Amino acid sequence: MNAVSDEGQLSLLLQGIDIPPCPAILMDIDRELRKETVDQREIARLVARDVGLSGQLMQLANSPALSGGRQFTSVIQALNVLGTQQVLNLVIGQLLKVAMEEGQSVSLERFWDSSAQTARVSAEIARRLRCMRPDVAYTFGLFHDCGIPLIMKRFPQAKSVLALANGEEFHNFSAVEEAHLGTSHAIVGYFLAKRWNLPDFVAEAILHHHDYVVFEDKLCSEPVRNAIAVCVLAEHVIRLQHGGLADMEWVKAAPGAASQLGISLVEVDDLIEDLLDWLH
């Protein structure tokens, strides 16, 4: 399905799900980033204006995974060292977390931890294979499942439907969701990404991230296909790290994803072993 031409049709599948509005601070940052000359001091000022957000940002920036042993003492310092895009990813992640957890009856801590780990492994895969920019892979890894909290909030049975889709050997994950819920987290996530002004290719990749036929039909752009391939491999690695056995999504995606990444399935297995060692 073409994300642009069929957007009206897709919107009918939202099933009354309320997409959180883009926060004002994010719109202000986006306006600054669109300028010909970006002023990092202005971005730092915008972030620092929200005490809670800036505190969470500094906590994340000083985590071992990002800081590399350095100790950041200000938002501008984090911007200078981590880069604008990495800091923006962290900001959007925190804003999403706040927006998603409002009115939520279940804990989403495991979901956020999983998203952060997928983002980290995706960035490492992109770095090793040089198939896309690591920060772009991180962005998609962080946001690809952003529709899940919204469908869980809307449908009491969503958790069991997701489990059913996750164990489906043949049918498309999103198709299982649509059969039971009338929508899918991919569709909901697509509209959230569009409303929050995430890059168009990120929104499109969110929409198609369970449609592994894209590796064959080439209807999506190469950046979209690369993002999907990297992310599904990252999720498989994480599942293996946590002792998971049957991974139906990887079974369905593996041949196409490997081909998209330009490596054989044997080379994929070697890469997986290296990544598991890296994670340990």
Disulfide bonds with the S-S distance in Angstrom:
none
